[in-house]
Amino acid sequence: MLNIVTVCGNGIGSSLMLKLKIEEICAENGIKASVESSDLNAAKGRNCDLIVTVSELASQFDKSQRVAVTRSYINKKKIQEDILETLQELSN
């Protein structure tokens, strides 16, 4: 099971919407994942398989953390286009 953390500045609204969309994408593609939303500072110290965020925040993470960049927190089609390949790669 993949451990995924979605990240926005405050960890309340945008990352929660992204979490819900990623859960849908994973379910539709048979990918077992635990998805949590988080703020930027808390996510920096998290041990997880993948962090998903927007490009403005992606550069804030340590190189040892796997980060996938999405163009949207709410547009499911864009999110899927941006991260599905990475999700499938990590789940195999």
PDB file of N, CA, C and O in Angstrom:
ATOM      1  N   MET A   1       0.829  -1.179   0.000  1.00  0.00           N
ATOM      2  CA  MET A   1       0.000   0.000   0.000  1.00  0.00           C
ATOM      3  C   MET A   1       0.879   1.250   0.000  1.00  0.00           C
ATOM      4  O   MET A   1       1.825   1.368   0.778  1.00  0.00           O
ATOM      5  N   LEU A   2       0.539   2.177  -0.894  1.00  0.00           N
ATOM      6  CA  LEU A   2       1.285   3.419  -0.984  1.00  0.00           C
ATOM      7  C   LEU A   2       0.851   4.380   0.115  1.00  0.00           C
ATOM      8  O   LEU A   2      -0.326   4.454   0.466  1.00  0.00           O
ATOM      9  N   ASN A   3       1.807   5.103   0.643  1.00  0.00           N
ATOM     10  CA  ASN A   3       1.534   6.144   1.621  1.00  0.00           C
ATOM     11  C   ASN A   3       1.782   7.479   0.919  1.00  0.00           C
ATOM     12  O   ASN A   3       2.922   7.828   0.613  1.00  0.00           O
ATOM     13  N   ILE A   4       0.698   8.222   0.668  1.00  0.00           N
ATOM     14  CA  ILE A   4       0.756   9.452  -0.107  1.00  0.00           C
ATOM     15  C   ILE A   4       0.349  10.626   0.774  1.00  0.00           C
ATOM     16  O   ILE A   4      -0.602  10.531   1.549  1.00  0.00           O
ATOM     17  N   VAL A   5       1.073  11.732   0.651  1.00  0.00           N
ATOM     18  CA  VAL A   5       0.739  12.956   1.378  1.00  0.00           C
ATOM     19  C   VAL A   5       0.498  14.063   0.363  1.00  0.00           C
ATOM     20  O   VAL A   5       1.349  14.334  -0.484  1.00  0.00           O
ATOM     21  N   THR A   6      -0.674  14.706   0.452  1.00  0.00           N
ATOM     22  CA  THR A   6      -0.964  15.858  -0.395  1.00  0.00           C
ATOM     23  C   THR A   6      -0.641  17.115   0.404  1.00  0.00           C
ATOM     24  O   THR A   6      -0.903  17.182   1.605  1.00  0.00           O
ATOM     25  N   VAL A   7      -0.069  18.113  -0.271  1.00  0.00           N
ATOM     26  CA  VAL A   7       0.448  19.280   0.450  1.00  0.00           C
ATOM     27  C   VAL A   7      -0.016  20.592  -0.182  1.00  0.00           C
ATOM     28  O   VAL A   7       0.021  20.782  -1.398  1.00  0.00           O
ATOM     29  N   CYS A   8      -0.457  21.494   0.713  1.00  0.00           N
ATOM     30  CA  CYS A   8      -0.704  22.888   0.340  1.00  0.00           C
ATOM     31  C   CYS A   8      -0.115  23.752   1.447  1.00  0.00           C
ATOM     32  O   CYS A   8       0.442  23.227   2.411  1.00  0.00           O
ATOM     33  N   GLY A   9      -0.230  25.031   1.322  1.00  0.00           N
ATOM     34  CA  GLY A   9       0.390  25.931   2.284  1.00  0.00           C
ATOM     35  C   GLY A   9      -0.065  25.737   3.716  1.00  0.00           C
ATOM     36  O   GLY A   9       0.761  25.702   4.628  1.00  0.00           O
ATOM     37  N   ASN A  10      -1.375  25.611   3.929  1.00  0.00           N
ATOM     38  CA  ASN A  10      -1.904  25.499   5.281  1.00  0.00           C
ATOM     39  C   ASN A  10      -2.399  24.106   5.650  1.00  0.00           C
ATOM     40  O   ASN A  10      -2.682  23.846   6.819  1.00  0.00           O
ATOM     41  N   GLY A  11      -2.509  23.213   4.681  1.00  0.00           N
ATOM     42  CA  GLY A  11      -2.926  21.841   4.966  1.00  0.00           C
ATOM     43  C   GLY A  11      -4.395  21.686   5.276  1.00  0.00           C
ATOM     44  O   GLY A  11      -4.796  20.698   5.891  1.00  0.00           O
ATOM     45  N   ILE A  12      -5.205  22.640   4.863  1.00  0.00           N
ATOM     46  CA  ILE A  12      -6.625  22.578   5.211  1.00  0.00           C
ATOM     47  C   ILE A  12      -7.493  22.354   3.971  1.00  0.00           C
ATOM     48  O   ILE A  12      -8.086  21.285   3.826  1.00  0.00           O
ATOM     49  N   GLY A  13      -7.576  23.325   3.091  1.00  0.00           N
ATOM     50  CA  GLY A  13      -8.517  23.259   1.984  1.00  0.00           C
ATOM     51  C   GLY A  13      -8.010  22.571   0.736  1.00  0.00           C
ATOM     52  O   GLY A  13      -8.527  21.527   0.337  1.00  0.00           O
ATOM     53  N   SER A  14      -7.007  23.150   0.126  1.00  0.00           N
ATOM     54  CA  SER A  14      -6.529  22.644  -1.168  1.00  0.00           C
ATOM     55  C   SER A  14      -5.979  21.234  -1.071  1.00  0.00           C
ATOM     56  O   SER A  14      -6.268  20.398  -1.927  1.00  0.00           O
ATOM     57  N   SER A  15      -5.199  20.960  -0.053  1.00  0.00           N
ATOM     58  CA  SER A  15      -4.627  19.612   0.069  1.00  0.00           C
ATOM     59  C   SER A  15      -5.705  18.578   0.371  1.00  0.00           C
ATOM     60  O   SER A  15      -5.565  17.419  -0.017  1.00  0.00           O
ATOM     61  N   LEU A  16      -6.768  18.969   1.051  1.00  0.00           N
ATOM     62  CA  LEU A  16      -7.874  18.051   1.314  1.00  0.00           C
ATOM     63  C   LEU A  16      -8.620  17.728   0.023  1.00  0.00           C
ATOM     64  O   LEU A  16      -8.997  16.579  -0.205  1.00  0.00           O
ATOM     65  N   MET A  17      -8.836  18.735  -0.820  1.00  0.00           N
ATOM     66  CA  MET A  17      -9.476  18.486  -2.120  1.00  0.00           C
ATOM     67  C   MET A  17      -8.612  17.566  -2.977  1.00  0.00           C
ATOM     68  O   MET A  17      -9.124  16.654  -3.626  1.00  0.00           O
ATOM     69  N   LEU A  18      -7.309  17.806  -2.979  1.00  0.00           N
ATOM     70  CA  LEU A  18      -6.381  16.966  -3.731  1.00  0.00           C
ATOM     71  C   LEU A  18      -6.386  15.542  -3.194  1.00  0.00           C
ATOM     72  O   LEU A  18      -6.350  14.589  -3.972  1.00  0.00           O
ATOM     73  N   LYS A  19      -6.428  15.388  -1.894  1.00  0.00           N
ATOM     74  CA  LYS A  19      -6.498  14.065  -1.253  1.00  0.00           C
ATOM     75  C   LYS A  19      -7.699  13.281  -1.775  1.00  0.00           C
ATOM     76  O   LYS A  19      -7.568  12.115  -2.148  1.00  0.00           O
ATOM     77  N   LEU A  20      -8.866  13.918  -1.802  1.00  0.00           N
ATOM     78  CA  LEU A  20     -10.081  13.246  -2.255  1.00  0.00           C
ATOM     79  C   LEU A  20      -9.983  12.826  -3.721  1.00  0.00           C
ATOM     80  O   LEU A  20     -10.417  11.734  -4.087  1.00  0.00           O
ATOM     81  N   LYS A  21      -9.414  13.691  -4.552  1.00  0.00           N
ATOM     82  CA  LYS A  21      -9.261  13.362  -5.979  1.00  0.00           C
ATOM     83  C   LYS A  21      -8.280  12.210  -6.170  1.00  0.00           C
ATOM     84  O   LYS A  21      -8.513  11.332  -7.000  1.00  0.00           O
ATOM     85  N   ILE A  22      -7.196  12.205  -5.417  1.00  0.00           N
ATOM     86  CA  ILE A  22      -6.215  11.120  -5.546  1.00  0.00           C
ATOM     87  C   ILE A  22      -6.814   9.799  -5.055  1.00  0.00           C
ATOM     88  O   ILE A  22      -6.546   8.750  -5.640  1.00  0.00           O
ATOM     89  N   GLU A  23      -7.609   9.837  -4.005  1.00  0.00           N
ATOM     90  CA  GLU A  23      -8.281   8.625  -3.544  1.00  0.00           C
ATOM     91  C   GLU A  23      -9.182   8.063  -4.642  1.00  0.00           C
ATOM     92  O   GLU A  23      -9.213   6.850  -4.852  1.00  0.00           O
ATOM     93  N   GLU A  24      -9.912   8.924  -5.342  1.00  0.00           N
ATOM     94  CA  GLU A  24     -10.763   8.491  -6.455  1.00  0.00           C
ATOM     95  C   GLU A  24      -9.932   7.874  -7.576  1.00  0.00           C
ATOM     96  O   GLU A  24     -10.272   6.810  -8.095  1.00  0.00           O
ATOM     97  N   ILE A  25      -8.845   8.544  -7.944  1.00  0.00           N
ATOM     98  CA  ILE A  25      -7.975   8.059  -9.023  1.00  0.00           C
ATOM     99  C   ILE A  25      -7.393   6.691  -8.657  1.00  0.00           C
ATOM    100  O   ILE A  25      -7.366   5.784  -9.488  1.00  0.00           O
ATOM    101  N   CYS A  26      -6.939   6.549  -7.438  1.00  0.00           N
ATOM    102  CA  CYS A  26      -6.375   5.272  -6.998  1.00  0.00           C
ATOM    103  C   CYS A  26      -7.434   4.161  -7.038  1.00  0.00           C
ATOM    104  O   CYS A  26      -7.162   3.060  -7.518  1.00  0.00           O
ATOM    105  N   ALA A  27      -8.622   4.447  -6.541  1.00  0.00           N
ATOM    106  CA  ALA A  27      -9.699   3.451  -6.535  1.00  0.00           C
ATOM    107  C   ALA A  27     -10.066   3.028  -7.955  1.00  0.00           C
ATOM    108  O   ALA A  27     -10.262   1.842  -8.220  1.00  0.00           O
ATOM    109  N   GLU A  28     -10.158   3.978  -8.854  1.00  0.00           N
ATOM    110  CA  GLU A  28     -10.519   3.689 -10.243  1.00  0.00           C
ATOM    111  C   GLU A  28      -9.451   2.890 -10.975  1.00  0.00           C
ATOM    112  O   GLU A  28      -9.752   2.212 -11.957  1.00  0.00           O
ATOM    113  N   ASN A  29      -8.213   2.961 -10.512  1.00  0.00           N
ATOM    114  CA  ASN A  29      -7.109   2.281 -11.192  1.00  0.00           C
ATOM    115  C   ASN A  29      -6.547   1.111 -10.399  1.00  0.00           C
ATOM    116  O   ASN A  29      -5.482   0.592 -10.733  1.00  0.00           O
ATOM    117  N   GLY A  30      -7.242   0.693  -9.366  1.00  0.00           N
ATOM    118  CA  GLY A  30      -6.837  -0.472  -8.590  1.00  0.00           C
ATOM    119  C   GLY A  30      -5.541  -0.287  -7.823  1.00  0.00           C
ATOM    120  O   GLY A  30      -4.798  -1.247  -7.618  1.00  0.00           O
ATOM    121  N   ILE A  31      -5.265   0.928  -7.399  1.00  0.00           N
ATOM    122  CA  ILE A  31      -4.042   1.222  -6.655  1.00  0.00           C
ATOM    123  C   ILE A  31      -4.405   1.371  -5.180  1.00  0.00           C
ATOM    124  O   ILE A  31      -5.216   2.224  -4.818  1.00  0.00           O
ATOM    125  N   LYS A  32      -3.808   0.548  -4.342  1.00  0.00           N
ATOM    126  CA  LYS A  32      -4.068   0.621  -2.906  1.00  0.00           C
ATOM    127  C   LYS A  32      -3.195   1.716  -2.308  1.00  0.00           C
ATOM    128  O   LYS A  32      -1.969   1.684  -2.410  1.00  0.00           O
ATOM    129  N   ALA A  33      -3.858   2.687  -1.679  1.00  0.00           N
ATOM    130  CA  ALA A  33      -3.112   3.826  -1.132  1.00  0.00           C
ATOM    131  C   ALA A  33      -3.804   4.394   0.093  1.00  0.00           C
ATOM    132  O   ALA A  33      -5.030   4.392   0.213  1.00  0.00           O
ATOM    133  N   SER A  34      -2.974   4.876   0.986  1.00  0.00           N
ATOM    134  CA  SER A  34      -3.431   5.659   2.124  1.00  0.00           C
ATOM    135  C   SER A  34      -3.023   7.090   1.817  1.00  0.00           C
ATOM    136  O   SER A  34      -1.842   7.374   1.619  1.00  0.00           O
ATOM    137  N   VAL A  35      -4.002   7.999   1.776  1.00  0.00           N
ATOM    138  CA  VAL A  35      -3.731   9.378   1.385  1.00  0.00           C
ATOM    139  C   VAL A  35      -4.077  10.308   2.543  1.00  0.00           C
ATOM    140  O   VAL A  35      -5.164  10.230   3.115  1.00  0.00           O
ATOM    141  N   GLU A  36      -3.138  11.185   2.878  1.00  0.00           N
ATOM    142  CA  GLU A  36      -3.348  12.164   3.937  1.00  0.00           C
ATOM    143  C   GLU A  36      -3.038  13.552   3.409  1.00  0.00           C
ATOM    144  O   GLU A  36      -2.187  13.715   2.534  1.00  0.00           O
ATOM    145  N   SER A  37      -3.726  14.550   3.939  1.00  0.00           N
ATOM    146  CA  SER A  37      -3.423  15.933   3.566  1.00  0.00           C
ATOM    147  C   SER A  37      -2.568  16.561   4.664  1.00  0.00           C
ATOM    148  O   SER A  37      -2.656  16.182   5.832  1.00  0.00           O
ATOM    149  N   SER A  38      -1.744  17.524   4.268  1.00  0.00           N
ATOM    150  CA  SER A  38      -0.803  18.121   5.219  1.00  0.00           C
ATOM    151  C   SER A  38      -0.417  19.524   4.787  1.00  0.00           C
ATOM    152  O   SER A  38      -0.553  19.893   3.620  1.00  0.00           O
ATOM    153  N   ASP A  39       0.068  20.300   5.752  1.00  0.00           N
ATOM    154  CA  ASP A  39       0.648  21.592   5.416  1.00  0.00           C
ATOM    155  C   ASP A  39       2.116  21.378   5.035  1.00  0.00           C
ATOM    156  O   ASP A  39       2.678  20.309   5.274  1.00  0.00           O
ATOM    157  N   LEU A  40       2.715  22.381   4.454  1.00  0.00           N
ATOM    158  CA  LEU A  40       4.084  22.285   3.946  1.00  0.00           C
ATOM    159  C   LEU A  40       5.088  21.911   5.030  1.00  0.00           C
ATOM    160  O   LEU A  40       5.875  20.983   4.841  1.00  0.00           O
ATOM    161  N   ASN A  41       5.078  22.609   6.153  1.00  0.00           N
ATOM    162  CA  ASN A  41       6.079  22.351   7.190  1.00  0.00           C
ATOM    163  C   ASN A  41       5.979  20.949   7.778  1.00  0.00           C
ATOM    164  O   ASN A  41       7.003  20.304   8.002  1.00  0.00           O
ATOM    165  N   ALA A  42       4.778  20.472   8.028  1.00  0.00           N
ATOM    166  CA  ALA A  42       4.608  19.123   8.575  1.00  0.00           C
ATOM    167  C   ALA A  42       5.028  18.057   7.564  1.00  0.00           C
ATOM    168  O   ALA A  42       5.578  17.021   7.940  1.00  0.00           O
ATOM    169  N   ALA A  43       4.771  18.311   6.292  1.00  0.00           N
ATOM    170  CA  ALA A  43       5.092  17.327   5.252  1.00  0.00           C
ATOM    171  C   ALA A  43       6.590  17.172   5.043  1.00  0.00           C
ATOM    172  O   ALA A  43       7.049  16.109   4.625  1.00  0.00           O
ATOM    173  N   LYS A  44       7.352  18.213   5.328  1.00  0.00           N
ATOM    174  CA  LYS A  44       8.808  18.143   5.127  1.00  0.00           C
ATOM    175  C   LYS A  44       9.451  17.028   5.935  1.00  0.00           C
ATOM    176  O   LYS A  44      10.455  16.460   5.506  1.00  0.00           O
ATOM    177  N   GLY A  45       8.900  16.708   7.084  1.00  0.00           N
ATOM    178  CA  GLY A  45       9.474  15.664   7.925  1.00  0.00           C
ATOM    179  C   GLY A  45       8.781  14.319   7.806  1.00  0.00           C
ATOM    180  O   GLY A  45       9.108  13.391   8.546  1.00  0.00           O
ATOM    181  N   ARG A  46       7.836  14.197   6.896  1.00  0.00           N
ATOM    182  CA  ARG A  46       7.053  12.975   6.769  1.00  0.00           C
ATOM    183  C   ARG A  46       7.814  11.890   6.025  1.00  0.00           C
ATOM    184  O   ARG A  46       8.538  12.155   5.065  1.00  0.00           O
ATOM    185  N   ASN A  47       7.635  10.683   6.488  1.00  0.00           N
ATOM    186  CA  ASN A  47       8.165   9.514   5.796  1.00  0.00           C
ATOM    187  C   ASN A  47       7.009   8.917   5.009  1.00  0.00           C
ATOM    188  O   ASN A  47       6.084   8.351   5.591  1.00  0.00           O
ATOM    189  N   CYS A  48       7.058   9.041   3.695  1.00  0.00           N
ATOM    190  CA  CYS A  48       5.980   8.539   2.849  1.00  0.00           C
ATOM    191  C   CYS A  48       6.555   8.120   1.498  1.00  0.00           C
ATOM    192  O   CYS A  48       7.712   8.397   1.183  1.00  0.00           O
ATOM    193  N   ASP A  49       5.722   7.449   0.713  1.00  0.00           N
ATOM    194  CA  ASP A  49       6.162   7.014  -0.614  1.00  0.00           C
ATOM    195  C   ASP A  49       6.131   8.150  -1.631  1.00  0.00           C
ATOM    196  O   ASP A  49       6.952   8.204  -2.547  1.00  0.00           O
ATOM    197  N   LEU A  50       5.167   9.060  -1.453  1.00  0.00           N
ATOM    198  CA  LEU A  50       5.001  10.123  -2.447  1.00  0.00           C
ATOM    199  C   LEU A  50       4.345  11.347  -1.827  1.00  0.00           C
ATOM    200  O   LEU A  50       3.397  11.239  -1.048  1.00  0.00           O
ATOM    201  N   ILE A  51       4.863  12.498  -2.186  1.00  0.00           N
ATOM    202  CA  ILE A  51       4.250  13.776  -1.844  1.00  0.00           C
ATOM    203  C   ILE A  51       3.703  14.350  -3.138  1.00  0.00           C
ATOM    204  O   ILE A  51       4.391  14.358  -4.159  1.00  0.00           O
ATOM    205  N   VAL A  52       2.462  14.832  -3.099  1.00  0.00           N
ATOM    206  CA  VAL A  52       1.851  15.442  -4.279  1.00  0.00           C
ATOM    207  C   VAL A  52       1.501  16.883  -3.936  1.00  0.00           C
ATOM    208  O   VAL A  52       0.819  17.155  -2.948  1.00  0.00           O
ATOM    209  N   THR A  53       1.980  17.801  -4.771  1.00  0.00           N
ATOM    210  CA  THR A  53       1.735  19.226  -4.547  1.00  0.00           C
ATOM    211  C   THR A  53       1.871  19.972  -5.860  1.00  0.00           C
ATOM    212  O   THR A  53       2.102  19.367  -6.907  1.00  0.00           O
ATOM    213  N   VAL A  54       1.728  21.287  -5.802  1.00  0.00           N
ATOM    214  CA  VAL A  54       1.891  22.132  -6.984  1.00  0.00           C
ATOM    215  C   VAL A  54       3.345  22.572  -7.111  1.00  0.00           C
ATOM    216  O   VAL A  54       4.112  22.483  -6.152  1.00  0.00           O
ATOM    217  N   SER A  55       3.716  23.040  -8.280  1.00  0.00           N
ATOM    218  CA  SER A  55       5.119  23.379  -8.547  1.00  0.00           C
ATOM    219  C   SER A  55       5.663  24.449  -7.611  1.00  0.00           C
ATOM    220  O   SER A  55       6.849  24.429  -7.282  1.00  0.00           O
ATOM    221  N   GLU A  56       4.820  25.385  -7.175  1.00  0.00           N
ATOM    222  CA  GLU A  56       5.278  26.449  -6.291  1.00  0.00           C
ATOM    223  C   GLU A  56       5.817  25.920  -4.966  1.00  0.00           C
ATOM    224  O   GLU A  56       6.672  26.554  -4.348  1.00  0.00           O
ATOM    225  N   LEU A  57       5.325  24.768  -4.526  1.00  0.00           N
ATOM    226  CA  LEU A  57       5.757  24.198  -3.247  1.00  0.00           C
ATOM    227  C   LEU A  57       6.743  23.044  -3.410  1.00  0.00           C
ATOM    228  O   LEU A  57       7.460  22.709  -2.468  1.00  0.00           O
ATOM    229  N   ALA A  58       6.785  22.445  -4.574  1.00  0.00           N
ATOM    230  CA  ALA A  58       7.602  21.240  -4.789  1.00  0.00           C
ATOM    231  C   ALA A  58       9.078  21.464  -4.500  1.00  0.00           C
ATOM    232  O   ALA A  58       9.752  20.572  -3.985  1.00  0.00           O
ATOM    233  N   SER A  59       9.579  22.626  -4.819  1.00  0.00           N
ATOM    234  CA  SER A  59      11.006  22.896  -4.625  1.00  0.00           C
ATOM    235  C   SER A  59      11.392  23.021  -3.150  1.00  0.00           C
ATOM    236  O   SER A  59      12.579  23.049  -2.825  1.00  0.00           O
ATOM    237  N   GLN A  60      10.420  23.094  -2.269  1.00  0.00           N
ATOM    238  CA  GLN A  60      10.673  23.232  -0.836  1.00  0.00           C
ATOM    239  C   GLN A  60      11.072  21.908  -0.172  1.00  0.00           C
ATOM    240  O   GLN A  60      11.523  21.895   0.973  1.00  0.00           O
ATOM    241  N   PHE A  61      10.904  20.805  -0.892  1.00  0.00           N
ATOM    242  CA  PHE A  61      11.162  19.495  -0.305  1.00  0.00           C
ATOM    243  C   PHE A  61      12.588  19.026  -0.536  1.00  0.00           C
ATOM    244  O   PHE A  61      13.233  19.395  -1.518  1.00  0.00           O
ATOM    245  N   ASP A  62      13.060  18.211   0.381  1.00  0.00           N
ATOM    246  CA  ASP A  62      14.384  17.619   0.326  1.00  0.00           C
ATOM    247  C   ASP A  62      14.459  16.671  -0.871  1.00  0.00           C
ATOM    248  O   ASP A  62      13.465  16.048  -1.244  1.00  0.00           O
ATOM    249  N   LYS A  63      15.612  16.571  -1.449  1.00  0.00           N
ATOM    250  CA  LYS A  63      15.797  15.698  -2.618  1.00  0.00           C
ATOM    251  C   LYS A  63      15.542  14.220  -2.301  1.00  0.00           C
ATOM    252  O   LYS A  63      15.294  13.427  -3.210  1.00  0.00           O
ATOM    253  N   SER A  64      15.601  13.850  -1.024  1.00  0.00           N
ATOM    254  CA  SER A  64      15.368  12.457  -0.647  1.00  0.00           C
ATOM    255  C   SER A  64      13.886  12.094  -0.665  1.00  0.00           C
ATOM    256  O   SER A  64      13.535  10.915  -0.615  1.00  0.00           O
ATOM    257  N   GLN A  65      13.013  13.102  -0.738  1.00  0.00           N
ATOM    258  CA  GLN A  65      11.580  12.845  -0.766  1.00  0.00           C
ATOM    259  C   GLN A  65      11.084  12.822  -2.206  1.00  0.00           C
ATOM    260  O   GLN A  65      11.421  13.698  -3.003  1.00  0.00           O
ATOM    261  N   ARG A  66      10.277  11.810  -2.532  1.00  0.00           N
ATOM    262  CA  ARG A  66       9.717  11.707  -3.884  1.00  0.00           C
ATOM    263  C   ARG A  66       8.525  12.647  -3.982  1.00  0.00           C
ATOM    264  O   ARG A  66       7.565  12.522  -3.222  1.00  0.00           O
ATOM    265  N   VAL A  67       8.588  13.580  -4.910  1.00  0.00           N
ATOM    266  CA  VAL A  67       7.546  14.582  -5.071  1.00  0.00           C
ATOM    267  C   VAL A  67       6.982  14.519  -6.488  1.00  0.00           C
ATOM    268  O   VAL A  67       7.730  14.518  -7.466  1.00  0.00           O
ATOM    269  N   ALA A  68       5.655  14.466  -6.586  1.00  0.00           N
ATOM    270  CA  ALA A  68       4.978  14.549  -7.872  1.00  0.00           C
ATOM    271  C   ALA A  68       4.276  15.898  -7.933  1.00  0.00           C
ATOM    272  O   ALA A  68       3.622  16.317  -6.978  1.00  0.00           O
ATOM    273  N   VAL A  69       4.420  16.561  -9.056  1.00  0.00           N
ATOM    274  CA  VAL A  69       3.844  17.897  -9.227  1.00  0.00           C
ATOM    275  C   VAL A  69       2.568  17.790 -10.052  1.00  0.00           C
ATOM    276  O   VAL A  69       2.532  17.140 -11.097  1.00  0.00           O
ATOM    277  N   THR A  70       1.523  18.444  -9.555  1.00  0.00           N
ATOM    278  CA  THR A  70       0.271  18.514 -10.296  1.00  0.00           C
ATOM    279  C   THR A  70      -0.056  19.970 -10.613  1.00  0.00           C
ATOM    280  O   THR A  70       0.347  20.884  -9.893  1.00  0.00           O
ATOM    281  N   ARG A  71      -0.784  20.165 -11.687  1.00  0.00           N
ATOM    282  CA  ARG A  71      -1.153  21.519 -12.100  1.00  0.00           C
ATOM    283  C   ARG A  71      -2.383  22.037 -11.377  1.00  0.00           C
ATOM    284  O   ARG A  71      -2.697  23.224 -11.465  1.00  0.00           O
ATOM    285  N   SER A  72      -3.085  21.163 -10.663  1.00  0.00           N
ATOM    286  CA  SER A  72      -4.343  21.568 -10.045  1.00  0.00           C
ATOM    287  C   SER A  72      -4.578  20.814  -8.743  1.00  0.00           C
ATOM    288  O   SER A  72      -4.163  19.663  -8.600  1.00  0.00           O
ATOM    289  N   TYR A  73      -5.239  21.460  -7.805  1.00  0.00           N
ATOM    290  CA  TYR A  73      -5.659  20.799  -6.576  1.00  0.00           C
ATOM    291  C   TYR A  73      -7.040  20.173  -6.732  1.00  0.00           C
ATOM    292  O   TYR A  73      -7.410  19.299  -5.947  1.00  0.00           O
ATOM    293  N   ILE A  74      -7.818  20.609  -7.741  1.00  0.00           N
ATOM    294  CA  ILE A  74      -9.211  20.174  -7.821  1.00  0.00           C
ATOM    295  C   ILE A  74      -9.634  19.552  -9.158  1.00  0.00           C
ATOM    296  O   ILE A  74     -10.642  18.846  -9.209  1.00  0.00           O
ATOM    297  N   ASN A  75      -8.896  19.796 -10.225  1.00  0.00           N
ATOM    298  CA  ASN A  75      -9.274  19.271 -11.537  1.00  0.00           C
ATOM    299  C   ASN A  75      -8.765  17.839 -11.675  1.00  0.00           C
ATOM    300  O   ASN A  75      -7.581  17.598 -11.905  1.00  0.00           O
ATOM    301  N   LYS A  76      -9.694  16.900 -11.526  1.00  0.00           N
ATOM    302  CA  LYS A  76      -9.325  15.477 -11.508  1.00  0.00           C
ATOM    303  C   LYS A  76      -8.605  15.042 -12.788  1.00  0.00           C
ATOM    304  O   LYS A  76      -7.653  14.264 -12.725  1.00  0.00           O
ATOM    305  N   LYS A  77      -9.045  15.531 -13.934  1.00  0.00           N
ATOM    306  CA  LYS A  77      -8.415  15.144 -15.198  1.00  0.00           C
ATOM    307  C   LYS A  77      -6.946  15.570 -15.226  1.00  0.00           C
ATOM    308  O   LYS A  77      -6.078  14.785 -15.608  1.00  0.00           O
ATOM    309  N   LYS A  78      -6.667  16.814 -14.821  1.00  0.00           N
ATOM    310  CA  LYS A  78      -5.283  17.293 -14.798  1.00  0.00           C
ATOM    311  C   LYS A  78      -4.447  16.535 -13.776  1.00  0.00           C
ATOM    312  O   LYS A  78      -3.295  16.190 -14.039  1.00  0.00           O
ATOM    313  N   ILE A  79      -5.028  16.280 -12.615  1.00  0.00           N
ATOM    314  CA  ILE A  79      -4.307  15.542 -11.574  1.00  0.00           C
ATOM    315  C   ILE A  79      -3.937  14.159 -12.088  1.00  0.00           C
ATOM    316  O   ILE A  79      -2.802  13.709 -11.931  1.00  0.00           O
ATOM    317  N   GLN A  80      -4.905  13.489 -12.701  1.00  0.00           N
ATOM    318  CA  GLN A  80      -4.647  12.143 -13.226  1.00  0.00           C
ATOM    319  C   GLN A  80      -3.578  12.173 -14.312  1.00  0.00           C
ATOM    320  O   GLN A  80      -2.691  11.319 -14.332  1.00  0.00           O
ATOM    321  N   GLU A  81      -3.653  13.139 -15.208  1.00  0.00           N
ATOM    322  CA  GLU A  81      -2.638  13.262 -16.260  1.00  0.00           C
ATOM    323  C   GLU A  81      -1.249  13.467 -15.659  1.00  0.00           C
ATOM    324  O   GLU A  81      -0.261  12.958 -16.186  1.00  0.00           O
ATOM    325  N   ASP A  82      -1.176  14.205 -14.568  1.00  0.00           N
ATOM    326  CA  ASP A  82       0.105  14.557 -13.971  1.00  0.00           C
ATOM    327  C   ASP A  82       0.725  13.451 -13.120  1.00  0.00           C
ATOM    328  O   ASP A  82       1.949  13.323 -13.076  1.00  0.00           O
ATOM    329  N   ILE A  83      -0.101  12.649 -12.442  1.00  0.00           N
ATOM    330  CA  ILE A  83       0.492  11.727 -11.464  1.00  0.00           C
ATOM    331  C   ILE A  83       0.163  10.246 -11.633  1.00  0.00           C
ATOM    332  O   ILE A  83       0.764   9.417 -10.949  1.00  0.00           O
ATOM    333  N   LEU A  84      -0.766   9.883 -12.514  1.00  0.00           N
ATOM    334  CA  LEU A  84      -1.158   8.472 -12.615  1.00  0.00           C
ATOM    335  C   LEU A  84       0.026   7.563 -12.948  1.00  0.00           C
ATOM    336  O   LEU A  84       0.167   6.491 -12.360  1.00  0.00           O
ATOM    337  N   GLU A  85       0.858   7.973 -13.866  1.00  0.00           N
ATOM    338  CA  GLU A  85       2.014   7.150 -14.239  1.00  0.00           C
ATOM    339  C   GLU A  85       2.921   6.902 -13.028  1.00  0.00           C
ATOM    340  O   GLU A  85       3.406   5.787 -12.833  1.00  0.00           O
ATOM    341  N   THR A  86       3.146   7.919 -12.231  1.00  0.00           N
ATOM    342  CA  THR A  86       3.966   7.783 -11.026  1.00  0.00           C
ATOM    343  C   THR A  86       3.301   6.850 -10.022  1.00  0.00           C
ATOM    344  O   THR A  86       3.969   6.009  -9.422  1.00  0.00           O
ATOM    345  N   LEU A  87       1.993   6.991  -9.836  1.00  0.00           N
ATOM    346  CA  LEU A  87       1.262   6.113  -8.921  1.00  0.00           C
ATOM    347  C   LEU A  87       1.381   4.656  -9.354  1.00  0.00           C
ATOM    348  O   LEU A  87       1.633   3.773  -8.535  1.00  0.00           O
ATOM    349  N   GLN A  88       1.197   4.416 -10.647  1.00  0.00           N
ATOM    350  CA  GLN A  88       1.293   3.045 -11.159  1.00  0.00           C
ATOM    351  C   GLN A  88       2.704   2.489 -11.002  1.00  0.00           C
ATOM    352  O   GLN A  88       2.879   1.321 -10.654  1.00  0.00           O
ATOM    353  N   GLU A  89       3.692   3.307 -11.252  1.00  0.00           N
ATOM    354  CA  GLU A  89       5.091   2.891 -11.102  1.00  0.00           C
ATOM    355  C   GLU A  89       5.393   2.496  -9.658  1.00  0.00           C
ATOM    356  O   GLU A  89       6.012   1.462  -9.406  1.00  0.00           O
ATOM    357  N   LEU A  90       4.956   3.318  -8.723  1.00  0.00           N
ATOM    358  CA  LEU A  90       5.222   3.059  -7.305  1.00  0.00           C
ATOM    359  C   LEU A  90       4.436   1.866  -6.770  1.00  0.00           C
ATOM    360  O   LEU A  90       4.886   1.188  -5.846  1.00  0.00           O
ATOM    361  N   SER A  91       3.268   1.609  -7.346  1.00  0.00           N
ATOM    362  CA  SER A  91       2.452   0.508  -6.832  1.00  0.00           C
ATOM    363  C   SER A  91       2.906  -0.857  -7.334  1.00  0.00           C
ATOM    364  O   SER A  91       2.475  -1.884  -6.811  1.00  0.00           O
ATOM    365  N   ASN A  92       3.769  -0.875  -8.338  1.00  0.00           N
ATOM    366  CA  ASN A  92       4.261  -2.167  -8.869  1.00  0.00           C
ATOM    367  C   ASN A  92       5.501  -2.641  -8.167  1.00  0.00           C
ATOM    368  O   ASN A  92       6.031  -3.702  -8.496  1.00  0.00           O
TER     369      ASN A  92
END
